[in-house]
Amino acid sequence: MIRSIAFWVLLLTCMTPDAQAGQACDEKPMAVADVVKALNLAHRSFQALDESGAQVALISRAGQDLSRYGQRYSHMGIVWRDHPEGRWSVVHELNDCGSAESGLFNEGLGNFFLNDMFRYEAEIVIPSEATQQRLAQLLASRTPVRLHQRKYNMLSYAFSTQYQNSNQWVLENYAAAASPQGQVETREEAQKWLRSARFRPITVEINAATRLGARMFRANVAFDDHPFDRRMAGQIDTVTTSAVARFVRETDPATRVLTISVN
């Protein structure tokens, strides 16, 4: 059953509240108004997923202001329901606060949005029914754990297994579900298939001074996995939510995209 993923997640992950998707550590409590907005967004997302008839989807939140890089959402997870009357839960990779490590988490929609959001908006990407079924089967297996790399890098190179960011974990699981059955069981195989399917990462322009500062002062940022010539040119090819959403739409034409917001 699909719910078996919860066992593997809980078994292999330290469930600590000090985990974020590439954000700096901040122990400041959320304001009551923000908590209300977050839970309202979770409720509306729950309703939208219910009305969509989906079993599995990809969901993104706007946890950081990435507008300077042309990005609207910062973090993506896989949202699923184990049976028709069950709750919606999100399986995703999170960076352990203040470290270069990550873990897999399985939590409700409310917790997913209780994360000091920059904008109370969500994007839900719903693949075709066939792809959803494959994702459901995947979540019931050990593949999501095999596709997880604990060494976290917020700007990890899209075609390297040295590190992984949270959106890359979602993408590689999608690759395992969308590729011919049995073809993708490892990260190397996922990235080989993604290249063959013409996945295009997002190129972020980061100059040398900014790269040096980020590497010195943030444990969860590295650049040594990127090709030398691209890195020296300040061209960082990484996996963003928009790159994943675009690729899903390109490879699965029946994909639907929903936007949910709270003012």
Secondary structure, DSSP 8 states (H G I E B T S, - for coil): -GGGHHHHHHHHS---S-EESS---------HHHHHHHHHHHHHHHHHHHHHT-SEEEEEEE-S--GGGT-S--EEEEEEESSTTS-EEEEEEEEETTSSBEEEEEEEHHHHH-S--SEEEEEEEE--HHHHHHHHHHHTSSHHHHT--SBB-TT-BTT-SS-B-HHHHHHHHHHHHHSSTTS--SHHHHHHHHHHTT---EEEE--HHHHHHHHHH-TT---TTS-HHHHHTTEEEE--HHHHHHHHHHH-TT-EEEEEE--
